[in-house]
């Protein structure tokens, strides 16, 4: 199979990944964003286990909501009383 940027594929050995969209292709590997939210690189020698999928079946993973970090209140230094 010829893999091109923009193709929608599924991995026959890992169906739990869902459907993926090819985002980059080099002579040695393809970078694919799968529906489970993970971007994976598949070696060109393994293209035979990729299957074309329906383009409408690709649903990108929802963007995660950024966590707002709060600062801790600074501690006050304890001053030891002077010993006479």
Buried (B, 14 or more C-beta within 10 A) or exposed (E): EEBEEEBBBBBEEEEEBBBBBBEEBEEEBBBBBBBEEEEBEBEEEEBEBBEEBEEEEBEEEEEEEEEEEEEEEEEEEEEEEEEE
